[in-house]
Amino acid sequence: MPAIVGVVQVVSVGSSGVFHIGDVYKISPASTTKTFAGAGSFNTGRNLSLYNNQSATNTYDGDGVDQPVAFNV
């Protein structure tokens, strides 16, 4: 069904976001990211006590592509 749209102001669209007005068959956003986290990261809860005396996170990544997004839509 056709849509009648008035004035639209787009301030920003995120890297994996989609801005859509009107009819559509398929919307398939795709993005990748890599996260490095050391010891004690991503902990949630109350009254956490973490003791990481000598913690180091290896962020070296020798390969160029880990998981391609091409042909994935």
PyMOL Python script that loads the backbone (N, CA, C, O; Angstrom):
from pymol import cmd

cmd.read_pdbstr("""\
ATOM      1  N   MET A   1       0.846  -1.164   0.000  1.00  0.00           N
ATOM      2  CA  MET A   1       0.000   0.000   0.000  1.00  0.00           C
ATOM      3  C   MET A   1       0.898   1.236   0.000  1.00  0.00           C
ATOM      4  O   MET A   1       1.786   1.345   0.846  1.00  0.00           O
ATOM      5  N   PRO A   2       0.692   2.142  -0.903  1.00  0.00           N
ATOM      6  CA  PRO A   2       1.537   3.337  -0.961  1.00  0.00           C
ATOM      7  C   PRO A   2       1.385   4.191   0.299  1.00  0.00           C
ATOM      8  O   PRO A   2       0.320   4.253   0.912  1.00  0.00           O
ATOM      9  N   ALA A   3       2.473   4.836   0.655  1.00  0.00           N
ATOM     10  CA  ALA A   3       2.475   5.698   1.828  1.00  0.00           C
ATOM     11  C   ALA A   3       2.609   7.150   1.400  1.00  0.00           C
ATOM     12  O   ALA A   3       3.350   7.462   0.467  1.00  0.00           O
ATOM     13  N   ILE A   4       1.896   8.034   2.079  1.00  0.00           N
ATOM     14  CA  ILE A   4       2.036   9.464   1.867  1.00  0.00           C
ATOM     15  C   ILE A   4       2.789  10.009   3.064  1.00  0.00           C
ATOM     16  O   ILE A   4       2.305   9.950   4.194  1.00  0.00           O
ATOM     17  N   VAL A   5       3.971  10.537   2.811  1.00  0.00           N
ATOM     18  CA  VAL A   5       4.857  10.979   3.887  1.00  0.00           C
ATOM     19  C   VAL A   5       5.056  12.476   3.770  1.00  0.00           C
ATOM     20  O   VAL A   5       5.287  13.009   2.684  1.00  0.00           O
ATOM     21  N   GLY A   6       4.962  13.144   4.908  1.00  0.00           N
ATOM     22  CA  GLY A   6       5.192  14.581   4.928  1.00  0.00           C
ATOM     23  C   GLY A   6       6.673  14.879   5.077  1.00  0.00           C
ATOM     24  O   GLY A   6       7.509  14.181   4.504  1.00  0.00           O
ATOM     25  N   VAL A   7       6.996  15.896   5.831  1.00  0.00           N
ATOM     26  CA  VAL A   7       8.374  16.319   6.037  1.00  0.00           C
ATOM     27  C   VAL A   7       9.072  15.335   6.964  1.00  0.00           C
ATOM     28  O   VAL A   7       8.516  14.941   7.990  1.00  0.00           O
ATOM     29  N   VAL A   8      10.288  14.939   6.606  1.00  0.00           N
ATOM     30  CA  VAL A   8      11.087  14.015   7.404  1.00  0.00           C
ATOM     31  C   VAL A   8      12.450  14.642   7.630  1.00  0.00           C
ATOM     32  O   VAL A   8      13.084  15.123   6.690  1.00  0.00           O
ATOM     33  N   GLN A   9      12.898  14.637   8.872  1.00  0.00           N
ATOM     34  CA  GLN A   9      14.235  15.134   9.183  1.00  0.00           C
ATOM     35  C   GLN A   9      15.012  14.005   9.843  1.00  0.00           C
ATOM     36  O   GLN A   9      14.636  13.520  10.910  1.00  0.00           O
ATOM     37  N   VAL A  10      16.098  13.592   9.197  1.00  0.00           N
ATOM     38  CA  VAL A  10      16.948  12.537   9.730  1.00  0.00           C
ATOM     39  C   VAL A  10      18.182  13.198  10.308  1.00  0.00           C
ATOM     40  O   VAL A  10      18.945  13.844   9.589  1.00  0.00           O
ATOM     41  N   VAL A  11      18.377  13.037  11.602  1.00  0.00           N
ATOM     42  CA  VAL A  11      19.540  13.628  12.252  1.00  0.00           C
ATOM     43  C   VAL A  11      20.751  12.720  12.089  1.00  0.00           C
ATOM     44  O   VAL A  11      21.832  13.184  11.727  1.00  0.00           O
ATOM     45  N   SER A  12      20.579  11.438  12.353  1.00  0.00           N
ATOM     46  CA  SER A  12      21.680  10.496  12.143  1.00  0.00           C
ATOM     47  C   SER A  12      21.126   9.080  12.066  1.00  0.00           C
ATOM     48  O   SER A  12      20.061   8.780  12.605  1.00  0.00           O
ATOM     49  N   VAL A  13      21.868   8.225  11.390  1.00  0.00           N
ATOM     50  CA  VAL A  13      21.557   6.806  11.301  1.00  0.00           C
ATOM     51  C   VAL A  13      22.823   6.066  11.697  1.00  0.00           C
ATOM     52  O   VAL A  13      23.899   6.355  11.174  1.00  0.00           O
ATOM     53  N   GLY A  14      22.709   5.119  12.613  1.00  0.00           N
ATOM     54  CA  GLY A  14      23.873   4.388  13.099  1.00  0.00           C
ATOM     55  C   GLY A  14      24.497   3.519  12.024  1.00  0.00           C
ATOM     56  O   GLY A  14      23.955   3.386  10.926  1.00  0.00           O
ATOM     57  N   SER A  15      25.629   2.934  12.343  1.00  0.00           N
ATOM     58  CA  SER A  15      26.370   2.147  11.358  1.00  0.00           C
ATOM     59  C   SER A  15      25.613   0.894  10.936  1.00  0.00           C
ATOM     60  O   SER A  15      25.783   0.435   9.807  1.00  0.00           O
ATOM     61  N   SER A  16      24.786   0.330  11.802  1.00  0.00           N
ATOM     62  CA  SER A  16      24.012  -0.844  11.412  1.00  0.00           C
ATOM     63  C   SER A  16      22.517  -0.525  11.381  1.00  0.00           C
ATOM     64  O   SER A  16      21.684  -1.429  11.445  1.00  0.00           O
ATOM     65  N   GLY A  17      22.182   0.758  11.282  1.00  0.00           N
ATOM     66  CA  GLY A  17      20.786   1.161  11.271  1.00  0.00           C
ATOM     67  C   GLY A  17      20.219   1.210   9.871  1.00  0.00           C
ATOM     68  O   GLY A  17      20.949   1.165   8.881  1.00  0.00           O
ATOM     69  N   VAL A  18      18.895   1.303   9.807  1.00  0.00           N
ATOM     70  CA  VAL A  18      18.191   1.358   8.532  1.00  0.00           C
ATOM     71  C   VAL A  18      17.177   2.491   8.601  1.00  0.00           C
ATOM     72  O   VAL A  18      16.424   2.592   9.570  1.00  0.00           O
ATOM     73  N   PHE A  19      17.151   3.338   7.588  1.00  0.00           N
ATOM     74  CA  PHE A  19      16.139   4.386   7.455  1.00  0.00           C
ATOM     75  C   PHE A  19      15.250   3.997   6.284  1.00  0.00           C
ATOM     76  O   PHE A  19      15.732   3.834   5.163  1.00  0.00           O
ATOM     77  N   HIS A  20      13.986   3.851   6.532  1.00  0.00           N
ATOM     78  CA  HIS A  20      13.095   3.316   5.511  1.00  0.00           C
ATOM     79  C   HIS A  20      11.790   4.106   5.482  1.00  0.00           C
ATOM     80  O   HIS A  20      11.179   4.356   6.521  1.00  0.00           O
ATOM     81  N   ILE A  21      11.374   4.494   4.287  1.00  0.00           N
ATOM     82  CA  ILE A  21      10.059   5.098   4.070  1.00  0.00           C
ATOM     83  C   ILE A  21       9.472   4.445   2.822  1.00  0.00           C
ATOM     84  O   ILE A  21      10.117   4.409   1.774  1.00  0.00           O
ATOM     85  N   GLY A  22       8.261   3.935   2.934  1.00  0.00           N
ATOM     86  CA  GLY A  22       7.600   3.371   1.760  1.00  0.00           C
ATOM     87  C   GLY A  22       7.584   1.855   1.761  1.00  0.00           C
ATOM     88  O   GLY A  22       7.845   1.213   2.778  1.00  0.00           O
ATOM     89  N   ASP A  23       7.274   1.298   0.605  1.00  0.00           N
ATOM     90  CA  ASP A  23       7.167  -0.148   0.465  1.00  0.00           C
ATOM     91  C   ASP A  23       8.553  -0.773   0.363  1.00  0.00           C
ATOM     92  O   ASP A  23       9.482  -0.180  -0.185  1.00  0.00           O
ATOM     93  N   VAL A  24       8.669  -1.966   0.896  1.00  0.00           N
ATOM     94  CA  VAL A  24       9.956  -2.655   0.865  1.00  0.00           C
ATOM     95  C   VAL A  24       9.714  -4.161   0.852  1.00  0.00           C
ATOM     96  O   VAL A  24       8.740  -4.651   1.424  1.00  0.00           O
ATOM     97  N   TYR A  25      10.596  -4.871   0.206  1.00  0.00           N
ATOM     98  CA  TYR A  25      10.513  -6.330   0.186  1.00  0.00           C
ATOM     99  C   TYR A  25      11.379  -6.922   1.286  1.00  0.00           C
ATOM    100  O   TYR A  25      10.940  -7.800   2.028  1.00  0.00           O
ATOM    101  N   LYS A  26      12.614  -6.437   1.389  1.00  0.00           N
ATOM    102  CA  LYS A  26      13.545  -7.031   2.342  1.00  0.00           C
ATOM    103  C   LYS A  26      14.531  -5.975   2.819  1.00  0.00           C
ATOM    104  O   LYS A  26      15.139  -5.281   2.004  1.00  0.00           O
ATOM    105  N   ILE A  27      14.694  -5.848   4.127  1.00  0.00           N
ATOM    106  CA  ILE A  27      15.706  -4.976   4.705  1.00  0.00           C
ATOM    107  C   ILE A  27      16.653  -5.858   5.497  1.00  0.00           C
ATOM    108  O   ILE A  27      16.221  -6.597   6.382  1.00  0.00           O
ATOM    109  N   SER A  28      17.926  -5.788   5.193  1.00  0.00           N
ATOM    110  CA  SER A  28      18.880  -6.676   5.836  1.00  0.00           C
ATOM    111  C   SER A  28      20.171  -5.924   6.155  1.00  0.00           C
ATOM    112  O   SER A  28      21.139  -6.017   5.401  1.00  0.00           O
ATOM    113  N   PRO A  29      20.196  -5.181   7.262  1.00  0.00           N
ATOM    114  CA  PRO A  29      21.439  -4.496   7.618  1.00  0.00           C
ATOM    115  C   PRO A  29      22.479  -5.496   8.110  1.00  0.00           C
ATOM    116  O   PRO A  29      22.135  -6.519   8.702  1.00  0.00           O
ATOM    117  N   ALA A  30      23.734  -5.200   7.867  1.00  0.00           N
ATOM    118  CA  ALA A  30      24.806  -6.103   8.290  1.00  0.00           C
ATOM    119  C   ALA A  30      26.003  -5.272   8.726  1.00  0.00           C
ATOM    120  O   ALA A  30      26.367  -4.297   8.070  1.00  0.00           O
ATOM    121  N   SER A  31      26.603  -5.662   9.826  1.00  0.00           N
ATOM    122  CA  SER A  31      27.821  -5.009  10.286  1.00  0.00           C
ATOM    123  C   SER A  31      28.602  -5.981  11.156  1.00  0.00           C
ATOM    124  O   SER A  31      28.049  -6.952  11.671  1.00  0.00           O
ATOM    125  N   THR A  32      29.871  -5.716  11.313  1.00  0.00           N
ATOM    126  CA  THR A  32      30.713  -6.543  12.167  1.00  0.00           C
ATOM    127  C   THR A  32      31.494  -5.645  13.107  1.00  0.00           C
ATOM    128  O   THR A  32      31.684  -4.459  12.837  1.00  0.00           O
ATOM    129  N   THR A  33      31.936  -6.209  14.190  1.00  0.00           N
ATOM    130  CA  THR A  33      32.767  -5.482  15.143  1.00  0.00           C
ATOM    131  C   THR A  33      33.653  -6.468  15.889  1.00  0.00           C
ATOM    132  O   THR A  33      33.336  -7.654  15.984  1.00  0.00           O
ATOM    133  N   LYS A  34      34.738  -5.980  16.406  1.00  0.00           N
ATOM    134  CA  LYS A  34      35.645  -6.814  17.183  1.00  0.00           C
ATOM    135  C   LYS A  34      35.856  -6.151  18.529  1.00  0.00           C
ATOM    136  O   LYS A  34      36.122  -4.951  18.601  1.00  0.00           O
ATOM    137  N   THR A  35      35.741  -6.920  19.583  1.00  0.00           N
ATOM    138  CA  THR A  35      35.882  -6.397  20.929  1.00  0.00           C
ATOM    139  C   THR A  35      37.002  -7.121  21.652  1.00  0.00           C
ATOM    140  O   THR A  35      37.034  -8.351  21.702  1.00  0.00           O
ATOM    141  N   PHE A  36      37.913  -6.352  22.206  1.00  0.00           N
ATOM    142  CA  PHE A  36      38.982  -6.903  23.024  1.00  0.00           C
ATOM    143  C   PHE A  36      38.671  -6.584  24.480  1.00  0.00           C
ATOM    144  O   PHE A  36      38.373  -5.436  24.809  1.00  0.00           O
ATOM    145  N   ALA A  37      38.734  -7.567  25.342  1.00  0.00           N
ATOM    146  CA  ALA A  37      38.445  -7.345  26.752  1.00  0.00           C
ATOM    147  C   ALA A  37      39.410  -8.171  27.591  1.00  0.00           C
ATOM    148  O   ALA A  37      39.643  -9.348  27.314  1.00  0.00           O
ATOM    149  N   GLY A  38      39.952  -7.557  28.594  1.00  0.00           N
ATOM    150  CA  GLY A  38      40.895  -8.239  29.472  1.00  0.00           C
ATOM    151  C   GLY A  38      40.199  -8.905  30.643  1.00  0.00           C
ATOM    152  O   GLY A  38      38.973  -9.008  30.687  1.00  0.00           O
ATOM    153  N   ALA A  39      40.996  -9.349  31.576  1.00  0.00           N
ATOM    154  CA  ALA A  39      40.471 -10.017  32.757  1.00  0.00           C
ATOM    155  C   ALA A  39      39.602  -9.057  33.556  1.00  0.00           C
ATOM    156  O   ALA A  39      39.963  -7.897  33.754  1.00  0.00           O
ATOM    157  N   GLY A  40      38.465  -9.543  34.009  1.00  0.00           N
ATOM    158  CA  GLY A  40      37.566  -8.732  34.799  1.00  0.00           C
ATOM    159  C   GLY A  40      36.622  -7.875  33.992  1.00  0.00           C
ATOM    160  O   GLY A  40      35.887  -7.070  34.565  1.00  0.00           O
ATOM    161  N   SER A  41      36.615  -8.021  32.682  1.00  0.00           N
ATOM    162  CA  SER A  41      35.723  -7.222  31.836  1.00  0.00           C
ATOM    163  C   SER A  41      34.351  -7.871  31.751  1.00  0.00           C
ATOM    164  O   SER A  41      34.200  -9.074  31.966  1.00  0.00           O
ATOM    165  N   PHE A  42      33.361  -7.056  31.436  1.00  0.00           N
ATOM    166  CA  PHE A  42      31.980  -7.500  31.229  1.00  0.00           C
ATOM    167  C   PHE A  42      31.372  -8.132  32.475  1.00  0.00           C
ATOM    168  O   PHE A  42      30.461  -8.950  32.354  1.00  0.00           O
ATOM    169  N   ASN A  43      31.835  -7.789  33.638  1.00  0.00           N
ATOM    170  CA  ASN A  43      31.246  -8.299  34.871  1.00  0.00           C
ATOM    171  C   ASN A  43      30.080  -7.415  35.277  1.00  0.00           C
ATOM    172  O   ASN A  43      30.185  -6.189  35.256  1.00  0.00           O
ATOM    173  N   THR A  44      28.979  -8.035  35.643  1.00  0.00           N
ATOM    174  CA  THR A  44      27.831  -7.297  36.130  1.00  0.00           C
ATOM    175  C   THR A  44      27.388  -7.896  37.456  1.00  0.00           C
ATOM    176  O   THR A  44      27.561  -9.091  37.697  1.00  0.00           O
ATOM    177  N   GLY A  45      26.831  -7.080  38.289  1.00  0.00           N
ATOM    178  CA  GLY A  45      26.342  -7.559  39.575  1.00  0.00           C
ATOM    179  C   GLY A  45      26.623  -6.554  40.665  1.00  0.00           C
ATOM    180  O   GLY A  45      27.157  -5.473  40.419  1.00  0.00           O
ATOM    181  N   ARG A  46      26.258  -6.927  41.865  1.00  0.00           N
ATOM    182  CA  ARG A  46      26.468  -6.059  43.017  1.00  0.00           C
ATOM    183  C   ARG A  46      27.677  -6.520  43.810  1.00  0.00           C
ATOM    184  O   ARG A  46      27.962  -7.713  43.915  1.00  0.00           O
ATOM    185  N   ASN A  47      28.379  -5.546  44.363  1.00  0.00           N
ATOM    186  CA  ASN A  47      29.504  -5.802  45.266  1.00  0.00           C
ATOM    187  C   ASN A  47      30.565  -6.718  44.652  1.00  0.00           C
ATOM    188  O   ASN A  47      30.963  -7.716  45.253  1.00  0.00           O
ATOM    189  N   LEU A  48      31.010  -6.365  43.458  1.00  0.00           N
ATOM    190  CA  LEU A  48      32.063  -7.145  42.809  1.00  0.00           C
ATOM    191  C   LEU A  48      33.421  -6.761  43.383  1.00  0.00           C
ATOM    192  O   LEU A  48      33.699  -5.586  43.623  1.00  0.00           O
ATOM    193  N   SER A  49      34.243  -7.746  43.595  1.00  0.00           N
ATOM    194  CA  SER A  49      35.631  -7.521  44.005  1.00  0.00           C
ATOM    195  C   SER A  49      36.525  -8.266  43.027  1.00  0.00           C
ATOM    196  O   SER A  49      36.513  -9.496  42.980  1.00  0.00           O
ATOM    197  N   LEU A  50      37.296  -7.525  42.251  1.00  0.00           N
ATOM    198  CA  LEU A  50      38.161  -8.128  41.248  1.00  0.00           C
ATOM    199  C   LEU A  50      39.614  -7.866  41.589  1.00  0.00           C
ATOM    200  O   LEU A  50      39.985  -6.746  41.941  1.00  0.00           O
ATOM    201  N   TYR A  51      40.426  -8.886  41.486  1.00  0.00           N
ATOM    202  CA  TYR A  51      41.855  -8.752  41.740  1.00  0.00           C
ATOM    203  C   TYR A  51      42.603  -9.308  40.533  1.00  0.00           C
ATOM    204  O   TYR A  51      42.742 -10.522  40.382  1.00  0.00           O
ATOM    205  N   ASN A  52      43.079  -8.414  39.681  1.00  0.00           N
ATOM    206  CA  ASN A  52      43.847  -8.780  38.495  1.00  0.00           C
ATOM    207  C   ASN A  52      45.222  -8.154  38.643  1.00  0.00           C
ATOM    208  O   ASN A  52      45.439  -7.005  38.256  1.00  0.00           O
ATOM    209  N   ASN A  53      46.124  -8.897  39.190  1.00  0.00           N
ATOM    210  CA  ASN A  53      47.439  -8.338  39.500  1.00  0.00           C
ATOM    211  C   ASN A  53      48.190  -7.917  38.245  1.00  0.00           C
ATOM    212  O   ASN A  53      48.530  -6.744  38.091  1.00  0.00           O
ATOM    213  N   GLN A  54      48.450  -8.850  37.358  1.00  0.00           N
ATOM    214  CA  GLN A  54      49.194  -8.526  36.141  1.00  0.00           C
ATOM    215  C   GLN A  54      48.414  -9.058  34.946  1.00  0.00           C
ATOM    216  O   GLN A  54      48.685 -10.150  34.445  1.00  0.00           O
ATOM    217  N   SER A  55      47.463  -8.287  34.510  1.00  0.00           N
ATOM    218  CA  SER A  55      46.619  -8.702  33.399  1.00  0.00           C
ATOM    219  C   SER A  55      47.013  -7.939  32.143  1.00  0.00           C
ATOM    220  O   SER A  55      47.231  -6.728  32.182  1.00  0.00           O
ATOM    221  N   ALA A  56      47.103  -8.657  31.032  1.00  0.00           N
ATOM    222  CA  ALA A  56      47.400  -8.033  29.739  1.00  0.00           C
ATOM    223  C   ALA A  56      46.499  -8.670  28.685  1.00  0.00           C
ATOM    224  O   ALA A  56      46.278  -9.881  28.699  1.00  0.00           O
ATOM    225  N   THR A  57      45.989  -7.860  27.783  1.00  0.00           N
ATOM    226  CA  THR A  57      45.141  -8.352  26.716  1.00  0.00           C
ATOM    227  C   THR A  57      45.894  -8.258  25.404  1.00  0.00           C
ATOM    228  O   THR A  57      46.350  -7.180  25.023  1.00  0.00           O
ATOM    229  N   ASN A  58      46.027  -9.382  24.708  1.00  0.00           N
ATOM    230  CA  ASN A  58      46.719  -9.424  23.425  1.00  0.00           C
ATOM    231  C   ASN A  58      45.744  -8.977  22.343  1.00  0.00           C
ATOM    232  O   ASN A  58      44.763  -9.668  22.071  1.00  0.00           O
ATOM    233  N   THR A  59      46.002  -7.832  21.728  1.00  0.00           N
ATOM    234  CA  THR A  59      45.114  -7.314  20.684  1.00  0.00           C
ATOM    235  C   THR A  59      45.698  -7.495  19.290  1.00  0.00           C
ATOM    236  O   THR A  59      45.180  -6.923  18.331  1.00  0.00           O
ATOM    237  N   TYR A  60      46.758  -8.272  19.158  1.00  0.00           N
ATOM    238  CA  TYR A  60      47.351  -8.513  17.835  1.00  0.00           C
ATOM    239  C   TYR A  60      46.455  -9.460  17.048  1.00  0.00           C
ATOM    240  O   TYR A  60      46.063 -10.515  17.548  1.00  0.00           O
ATOM    241  N   ASP A  61      46.139  -9.087  15.838  1.00  0.00           N
ATOM    242  CA  ASP A  61      45.325  -9.916  14.960  1.00  0.00           C
ATOM    243  C   ASP A  61      46.005  -9.956  13.608  1.00  0.00           C
ATOM    244  O   ASP A  61      45.948  -8.991  12.846  1.00  0.00           O
ATOM    245  N   GLY A  62      46.640 -11.057  13.315  1.00  0.00           N
ATOM    246  CA  GLY A  62      47.442 -11.171  12.100  1.00  0.00           C
ATOM    247  C   GLY A  62      46.644 -11.282  10.818  1.00  0.00           C
ATOM    248  O   GLY A  62      47.096 -10.812   9.774  1.00  0.00           O
ATOM    249  N   ASP A  63      45.470 -11.892  10.867  1.00  0.00           N
ATOM    250  CA  ASP A  63      44.703 -12.039   9.633  1.00  0.00           C
ATOM    251  C   ASP A  63      43.946 -10.764   9.307  1.00  0.00           C
ATOM    252  O   ASP A  63      43.623  -9.975  10.195  1.00  0.00           O
ATOM    253  N   GLY A  64      43.671 -10.572   8.046  1.00  0.00           N
ATOM    254  CA  GLY A  64      43.030  -9.337   7.613  1.00  0.00           C
ATOM    255  C   GLY A  64      41.530  -9.326   7.807  1.00  0.00           C
ATOM    256  O   GLY A  64      40.953  -8.292   8.145  1.00  0.00           O
ATOM    257  N   VAL A  65      40.892 -10.468   7.596  1.00  0.00           N
ATOM    258  CA  VAL A  65      39.443 -10.544   7.671  1.00  0.00           C
ATOM    259  C   VAL A  65      39.069 -11.711   8.581  1.00  0.00           C
ATOM    260  O   VAL A  65      39.539 -12.832   8.388  1.00  0.00           O
ATOM    261  N   ASP A  66      38.227 -11.444   9.566  1.00  0.00           N
ATOM    262  CA  ASP A  66      37.796 -12.512  10.464  1.00  0.00           C
ATOM    263  C   ASP A  66      36.495 -13.148  10.002  1.00  0.00           C
ATOM    264  O   ASP A  66      36.429 -14.365   9.831  1.00  0.00           O
ATOM    265  N   GLN A  67      35.475 -12.352   9.802  1.00  0.00           N
ATOM    266  CA  GLN A  67      34.191 -12.857   9.338  1.00  0.00           C
ATOM    267  C   GLN A  67      33.611 -11.851   8.356  1.00  0.00           C
ATOM    268  O   GLN A  67      33.042 -10.842   8.773  1.00  0.00           O
ATOM    269  N   PRO A  68      33.744 -12.105   7.060  1.00  0.00           N
ATOM    270  CA  PRO A  68      33.260 -11.134   6.074  1.00  0.00           C
ATOM    271  C   PRO A  68      31.735 -11.049   6.062  1.00  0.00           C
ATOM    272  O   PRO A  68      31.038 -12.018   6.362  1.00  0.00           O
ATOM    273  N   VAL A  69      31.240  -9.867   5.709  1.00  0.00           N
ATOM    274  CA  VAL A  69      29.810  -9.647   5.614  1.00  0.00           C
ATOM    275  C   VAL A  69      29.335  -9.755   4.170  1.00  0.00           C
ATOM    276  O   VAL A  69      28.131  -9.780   3.913  1.00  0.00           O
ATOM    277  N   ALA A  70      30.264  -9.817   3.232  1.00  0.00           N
ATOM    278  CA  ALA A  70      29.910  -9.888   1.820  1.00  0.00           C
ATOM    279  C   ALA A  70      29.089 -11.131   1.526  1.00  0.00           C
ATOM    280  O   ALA A  70      29.346 -12.189   2.100  1.00  0.00           O
ATOM    281  N   PHE A  71      28.132 -11.025   0.665  1.00  0.00           N
ATOM    282  CA  PHE A  71      27.253 -12.115   0.238  1.00  0.00           C
ATOM    283  C   PHE A  71      26.492 -12.705   1.418  1.00  0.00           C
ATOM    284  O   PHE A  71      26.093 -13.868   1.372  1.00  0.00           O
ATOM    285  N   ASN A  72      26.287 -11.932   2.464  1.00  0.00           N
ATOM    286  CA  ASN A  72      25.634 -12.414   3.664  1.00  0.00           C
ATOM    287  C   ASN A  72      24.229 -11.847   3.789  1.00  0.00           C
ATOM    288  O   ASN A  72      23.583 -12.031   4.821  1.00  0.00           O
ATOM    289  N   VAL A  73      23.747 -11.170   2.775  1.00  0.00           N
ATOM    290  CA  VAL A  73      22.429 -10.534   2.865  1.00  0.00           C
ATOM    291  C   VAL A  73      21.416 -11.234   2.001  1.00  0.00           C
ATOM    292  O   VAL A  73      20.254 -10.828   1.959  1.00  0.00           O
TER     293      VAL A  73
END
""", "prot")
cmd.dss("prot")
cmd.show_as("cartoon", "prot")
cmd.util.cbc("prot")
cmd.orient("prot")
